[in-house]
C-alpha cells in the first residue's frame, strides 16, 4: 500500500524515535539503531540520556522540551554518543504527539545524520583558525559570519563582535 511504501522510505532514510515525556524511548526504527549502535531492544524503555554526549548544551535541551510541551515543533541539532562512544551529529525535528484526549504524552523525533558534514565543518574551521593570516567570512548581506583569531587580533576588536553572525562588516572594519 501507499502508506507502507511511505513508512519504508522514511525508515530507510531517517532515524525515528518516539519518546515519552519521562525521556524514555518507546519506539526506535532500524535507522536509529544503526546510527546509535544499540539494538532496538537495548533502546526501548531506556532514557534518551543513554546517548548523552555532553556536547549538547542543557539549555538547548530545555528549550526543545519547552517547545514540545507547548505543542510546538522544535528543529535543531543533537550530538549523541553511540554505543562505540563515537559522536553522532543529527539534524532533528521534534514534534509533540497527543493521546486520544488531545493531551501531549510523547514526542516523535525524525533525524538526519549530519556527522560527515559536521566533521568537514570542524576541519575547515581548524584550517581557518590555524591559517597564519587574517581571514573573515562575510555573507551576502555583508554580515560577519566567521573569522579567525589572527583577523580579530589585527583589527584589535573584541571577540564578541564576531560571535553571533549578525555584526555588519562595516562595523568591524571601523577603527
Buried (B, 14 or more C-beta within 10 A) or exposed (E): EEEEEEEEEEBEEBBBBBBBBEEBBBBBBEBBBEBBBBEBEBBBEBEBEBBBBEEBEEEEBEEBBEBBEEEEEBEBBBBBBBBEEEEBBBBBBBBBBEEEEEEBBBBBBBBBBBBEEBEEEEEEEEEBEEEEEBBBBBEEEEBBBBBBBBBBEEBEBEEEBBEEEEBEBEEBEEE
